[in-house]
Amino acid sequence: MATVAQFDITYTQFLNEHGKLVGQLPPFAHNHSALKELYKIMVLTRTFDKKAIALQRTGKMGTYAPINGQEAISAAIGHAMRPEDVFVPYYRDYAAQFQRGVKMSEILAFWGGDERGSQFSCNSKDLPICVPIASQCLHAAGVAFAFQYRNQPRVAVVCLGEGGTSEGDFYEAINVAGTWKLPVVFIVNNNQWAISVPRDQQTGSQTIAQKAIAAGFTGMQIDGNDILATRQVIGDAIEKARRGEGPTLIEALSYRLSDHTTADDATRYQPCQEVEKAKPKEPISRFKEFLIEQKIWDAQDEESLVIQCSKEVEEAVNEYLSMETQPISSIFDYHYAELPEYLVEQRAIAMEEATHA
Ligand SMILES: Cc1ncc(C[n+]2csc(CCOP(=O)(O)OP(=O)(O)O)c2C)c(N)n1
């Protein structure tokens, strides 16, 4: 008997949960302004997240998917991408979207059930938030194929949860990406839960990263709460794809320190000891400790950042709350270029009822 193939799955961490460096500083991290930008976007995103939950709780917004505890993944994606790349997000990617030019008020509008939230005023080529799990992976493969076909040095970056990697759409997307060496990076936010389904009941695979091996390309794990690891590894994978060296799958290990969405109550299924254990590993506090120790950040910087973030979020909330209400017909009009016959009828009924309401 002979071994015909062998593979490794690596794990990368630069900053441990106490904010201490593990080994050498990664190359990008010698740039102090990059470090500050990453810290600021994570703090802004957390401020936004808290406010968005409050808006839902007070009846001013529909369901909302929090990002609490997973900010480092999304912050790194937005920071590592170039403007000409295309981001294909799922519904927990705000830090990346903000850096890509999406307004906070647009994200609020999206969760407020207003389709204008997906019509980004920055005119970006990025795709809107995708809720059908893993379907965005196929969209990203398609975008990447277009870049390859046109010979453009551009990259598609797609994000999904670990639960999404059980879907057929995910497997089909990684299959075509591996076969055609597409310029796409798959980033899995492994927050350990798919609503109430824990990671160990999700798949028999030892890691999510190794799913890429079957598709013929590299898969790796990183500490998804370590901003130094997320930014360096995601950036490297994007540049590798840009050079025509094919796709990468990055499994970023994190933890969902919130309900799945505001329609959920995680206390009914997340063991509280597990949550307590995960809390100190969240990404912002360890990075702040590191920045302070390196003398890149101080208490005064922190104070002005907190004020600035609250101000920006308040302005976004006011913008969202002052948006003109959409007519009932918008439910129909945003979904089809041409409405199917049965919906033409339903649209007319909805309009009629709205005038009598
Ligand atoms: C195709 C599809 N099936 C089911 C759902 C319902 N659903 C919404 S979120 C979710 C769990 C997703 O978990 P995961 O992919 O791990 O991402 P997370 O929400 O934890 O970030 C499910 C099953 C959906 N949105 N789309």
The ligand as an ORCA input file, in Angstrom:
! r2SCAN-3c Opt
* xyz 1 1
  C     -30.621     28.445      1.502
  C     -30.992     28.855      2.905
  N     -31.370     27.910      3.779
  C     -31.700     28.262      5.053
  C     -31.668     29.567      5.432
  C     -32.021     29.964      6.867
  N     -30.810     30.350      7.585
  C     -30.510     31.638      7.769
  S     -29.066     31.836      8.552
  C     -28.825     30.176      8.692
  C     -27.587     29.635      9.395
  C     -26.324     30.054      8.731
  O     -25.230     29.746      9.558
  P     -23.770     30.032      9.091
  O     -23.630     29.748      7.638
  O     -22.858     29.304      9.998
  O     -23.601     31.600      9.238
  P     -23.793     32.519     10.542
  O     -25.213     33.021     10.477
  O     -23.530     31.705     11.746
  O     -22.853     33.638     10.402
  C     -29.875     29.481      8.115
  C     -29.972     28.018      8.066
  C     -31.285     30.534      4.474
  N     -31.193     31.835      4.767
  N     -30.943     30.141      3.220
*
